[in-house]
Amino acid sequence: MIKKLCLSLLPLFLWTGLIRAETIYLGIDVLEQSGFRAIDGKRIGLLTHPAGLNRRGESSIDVLRRAPNIRLMALFGPEHGIYGDEQANVPVDDKIDPRTGLPVYSLYGQYRKPTAKMLAGLDALVVDLQDIGVRSYTYVSCMRYAMEACFENGVEVVILDRPNPLGGLKVDGPPLDTQWRSYVGAFHVPYVHGLTIAELARIAKNSPGWMETPKTTREQGKLTIVPMQGWSRDMLWTQTGLRWVPTSPYIPDLSAVLGYAMTGLGAQEGGFSHGIGTPYPFRLLRYKGKSPAQLKAALEAKRISGLNYRIVHTKSAAGASLSGLYVSVVDWKRVRPTELSFHMMQLSAAWSTSNPFAASKNPTLFNKHVGSTAWWNEITQRGAQARVADFMNQWTQQAQSFQNEAKRFWLYR
């Protein structure tokens, strides 16, 4: 138990080496402190989930319900629903919320985009979603689709901002090719994008090609941002003093947040597993036919900056004993989060009797997550000889160029 606790806390202390707690006021806190000025007198809907809490741990649903000068008319739920109890990739139905009596419209069921009927009677849609700073996490896609629908129907969008748990300075991984834009990759950003959800909304509102609404509709749409107070770009979640609330069933803690960025792509195809169904989701690597010691030796030979590895013995959710390789971050400044995933793909090709990527039964889903046709061609054609270092260097340059362009939309320094 002690060893498990130490492993789960390790990334909290090693991302930066020091933990400092600041007084952070989230968008919902700033809105409340202002007397709800941004939505005063309006009929509103709220798009949120269980992590949509104020700094005191109160649900944004309850905060807005008790506001005396607004009318909360409806709730909108993303993937996993407003209470986070729906499974990944499982459609969610509309319903009446038994706790509040409000209609709950699912944006991960029959519709991914609010319909005119859902938005009828609303003056504004308030968005309070906690993101994890990675392109393929669907909450930012949900926000974009909601923005489009609101702009098309004359409804204001109000974004209550929240921290990027990976901070606002780290950018990494391939950008998204236009042909792979989808609900698991709705923005043309590096895989680790370094932006808050409100900053993404600002870019989408003001940049051609980022939304599917006509130019005039996009430009005339009303977007209101309620920024945080006290957050700066160099802050990781561990420095905010805020409690992490699971954003989805497999992101229960900060260890999984970081792990998602590091191993999520590497286990998409090829044969690696990354700890789903164990106490270490996205952090515990396993590969059929290879021992943890063999995995450790293979990854250490890659000399990936900022990481180290240790063999862990644990149990699956079903109680079966198993061993795996736990990935630790020892120097966050040196880590390129996605690098590990691409080495995992290269090893998968090396350890398989035939190239598993060339034989993939679902290359479209893989490419929607990774986002790079060039890498798909590389890994399918070269396999174990795929030039990971060359691609990582190219993506690092592209990510930095993106960040330089995005700075004009930053809300924080």
N, C-alpha and C positions, 0 to 999 in steps of 0.2 A: 504493500500500500504506500509506504513512504517513497519507494523508488518511483512508482507510478506518479505520485504527486509531484515529485521533483521534475520528472520528465515533462509533465503537463505545464509546469510553471516555468520551465527553462526558457522558452522563447520570450516570455514576458520580461526577463531580465537581460537577455542577450541581444535583443534587437539593437539597443543603443548602449548598453552597459550600465545605464543609470535610469532610475525611475523617478520622474518628477510629476507631481500632481498639480495641475493648474485648475483655476475656476473657469469651467467652460459652460457657457450658456448656449444650448441648442436653439435651432430655429423656433421650436415650439415654446421654449422658455422666453425668448425675445418677443415673440408674438404675444404671449400672455402678459409679460411685463409692460407692454405698450398699451394694454387694454384692448387688445385684438384690433388695433387700429386698421391694419391692412384689409380686414374683412368686416369692418364695422357695418352693421345693418344688412348684411348679405345672407342669402340662402346658399348654403355650401354643401358640397359633398366632400368626403375625406377618403383618400387612397392611402392605406397604411397596412401595417402588420404588427406582430407582437413586439418587435424592436422599436416601434414608434412610441417611445416613452419620453417624458421630460426628464430633467436631471434628478428629480426626486423619485423617479421610478413610476410615475403615474402615466397611464395610457393617454395618448393624444385624443383618443375618442372621448374619454371622460373630461379632459381639459376643455375640449370644444363644446361638449354637451352642456357644461355648466356656465359657459360664457353667456352673460346676460344680453348681449347686443347682437347676437348672430343666431341663425337657425341651422342646425345640423340636420340635413334632410335625408342623406343616404351615405352608405359606406361602400367602398370599392376595394376588392381584394386582389392582390397579385398572385403569382404562383405560391402555393402552400396556404393561401387563404389569410383572412384577417387575424386568425388566431394561431397560424403556423402549424396546424395539425393535419394538413393535407400533404400527401407524398409528392416527391418530385415527378414531373412529367405526367401527372394524373390530372385530368380536367376537373375543375371545381364548378359546382352548380350555383346558380343564384339561390338566395334564401332570405328569410326574415331572421334577423339576429335575435335570438331569444333573450339576450341580456339587455338590449336597448330598445327592441321593437322596431329598429330601423331596417329598411331594405338593404341587403348586401348584394351588390352586383359583382359577379366574378369576371375578372379580366384574364382568367386562365381556364376558360371553359369553352362554351360555344363561341364566345367573342374574346379577342385579344385587345380590341379597341372599343372604348365606350361608344354605344350607339346614341343617336339623337334622342331616343326615348329615355335612355338612362340619364342623360344630361338635362332633360326637360325640366324647367322650373328652377334650375341652379344658376346662381350668379357667378359662382367660382368653384373650382375644384382644388382643394388643398391636398398637397402631396407630402407625406411624411414617411419616407422609406429609408431604412439603413442599408447602405450598399457596402461591398467589401473591396472595392477598388480594382476589380478585375472585369474585363470586357464581357465575358461570357456569362456573368451572373445576371439573371433576367429582370431584376428590379429596375435597372436603368432603362431596359427595353420597354418595360411596362410604362414607365414615366414618359418615354418618347411617344408611344402610341397614344397615351392619354392626352398629351399636349396637342398632338395632331387633331384628335377628335374635338377637343375644346376649342381650338382655333377655328375649326370648320363650323362650329355651332355657336360661336359668339360667347363662349364661356371663358372667363378669366382663369388662368392657372397660377396658383400660389405655391411656391416650393419652400418648405421649411428645411433649411439645410442641416446637415449632419457631417461629422468627421469622416474622412477617408481613413480607415483603420491602418492602412499601409503608409500613411502620411501623404503629403502633397508634393514631394520632391522626386520620388522614385518612379521612373518610367522604364518600361522594359518589354521586350518581346515583339513579335511581328505586328505590323499594322494590318487592318482588315481590308482585303481586296473587295472592290465594289460588288463583284458577283456573289460573294459569300455573306452579304448582309442579310440578317434574319433576326428572329426573336432571341437567339442566343448570341447575337453580335449585331446590335442595332446602331453602333456608332463607329466611325472610322478613326479609331484611336489605337495606340499600342495596347498589347494585351493587359499590361499593368499601366494604367493611364494617369495616375497621380492627380486626379481631380475629385472634387466633391460632386454630389449629385446636382446641386444647384449650378455649379460651373459647367457641367455637361449640358444642362438645360439652356444656359446662356449661349453656349456655342451653337447648339442645335437651332435656337431661335434666330441667330444672327448670321448663320453660315449657309450659303447655297449648297444643296445636295445632302444635307444632313437630315432632312425631313421629307416626307412624301407629299406634303400639302403644297399647293401652288404658291409661288413666290409672294403674291399679293396677300394671300390668306396668312402665310407665315409672318410676314412683316406687320400685318395689321393685328395679329393675335396679341392678346395682353398677357404678359408674363410678369409676375411679381415675385421677387426673391426676398425671403426673410433670412438674412445671414446669421451665422453664429457670432458670439462674442467670446473672445479669449483664446480662440484656436489659431494656430499658426502652422505654416506648411511643413515645418520640420518636426511636427509632433506626430508620433505614433499613438495608437489608442492607449497604450500603457501609460502615456504621459497626460492623459486627459482627466484621470480620476473618475471616469465614468465606468459603470458596470456593464460588461458585455452581456447582451441578451441574444440567445440564438436567433439567427436570421433565417435559418432553415434547418431541417432535421439533421443534416450532416455538417452543419457549421455551428456546433454547440459552444465553441470557445475560440479564443484568439489563436491557439495553436492551429486549429483547422483553417482559420482565415488565411494565415500565411501559407499553410500547406496547400490550399486550393490553388494559389498562384504558382506554387513550385511544382506540384505533381499532377495537377488536374489534366493537363494536356498529355502528359506522358503515359497516362493509363487509359486514354481514350481508345486507343487501338494498340495491338502488339503483344499483349500478354502480361504486362505488369498489373498488379493491384496495388492500391495506395491506402489501405487501412479502413475502407468503408466496412462497417460491421464489426469493428474492433474499438477499443477505447481511444484509438489514435487516428481518427479519420483524416485522410490526405497526408499523413505523416509516416505511416508504417508501410514500407515497400516490401513486396514479395513477388517472386517470379517462379512459376512452376518448373521444377527440375533444377533449381539453383538454391543453394543454402544461403542463409543470411550472411555467412562468412564469405561466400563467393560474391554475393552482391556488394558487400563492403569493399572487398578487394578491387572489384571492377570499377566502382564509383570513385574510390580513392585514387585509382590510376588516372581518372579523368581530370583530377586537380581542379575541381570546380571551386572558385573563390568563395570564401565566407561560410562554407558548410563543413560539417563533419557528421559522422554516422556512428550509431551504436546498436548492437544487437539487443533486442527486447523480447522477452518471453511473456506472453499474455494469453487471453482467451477471446474467442469470438463471442458474438451476441448469443449464440446457441450454447455456449459453455465449453466449446472444444478448445483444447490447448493448441497454441500456435506460436511461432517465432517469426520475427521480421526485422527489418532494418529501419530504425528510427532516424529521421533526418533532422538535424539540429542546425540552427543558425548561430554562428559564433561571431560574425562580423557583418551586420546589416548593411553598412556602407559599401562593402565590397560585393555583396550578393547581387547577381542578376537573377531575379526570381525564376524566370522561365527556363533558364539554362539547363537545369536538371532534367526537365521534361524532354528536351531534345536529345540529351544523352541517353535517356531511358529508351527513346524510340530507336536510336542507333544500336543500342545493346539488344533490343528486341529483334531487330533484323539480323544481328550477328548470331544470336542464340537459336533462331528458328531454322528449321530445315529448308524452308522457302520464305521469301520476303512476305511477312504478314500484311504489310501495307499494300503491296501490289495485289494481294489476294483479298483485300478488304471487301466486305459485303455492304458496308455503309460509308463509302468515302465522302458522301455529301455531308453527313453529320460531323465527321472528323474535320473537314475543311471549314464548316461553319464555326467550329470552335477555334481552330488554329488560325484560319483566316488568310493563309498564304498559299496560293497556287504554286509559287516557285518552290516552297518547301515540300509540297506534295510531290511535285515532279522529282525533286532531289531524293526524297526518302524512298519513293517507289522505284526509281531507276538505279540509285547507287546503294541503297540499303545500308549495310554495315560501314560502307565508305562515305556515307553522307557527310558533307563538310559542315559540321556543326559550328566550329569556330568562325568560319567565314560568314555564315548566316547570322550568328549572334553579333558579330562586329557590325554587319550591315544594319541589323535591326536596332542596335544601340545608337548608331548615327541617326537613323530615321526617327527613333523615339525622341532623341534630343532635339531634332529639328521640329518635331511636332510640339514639344513642350515650349520651345521658343515662340512658336506661333500662338500657342494657347495662353501665354502669359497675359495677353490683353484682356482675357476673360476671367482672370483670377479675381477672387473676392478677398483673398488673404495673402499675406507675404510671410 
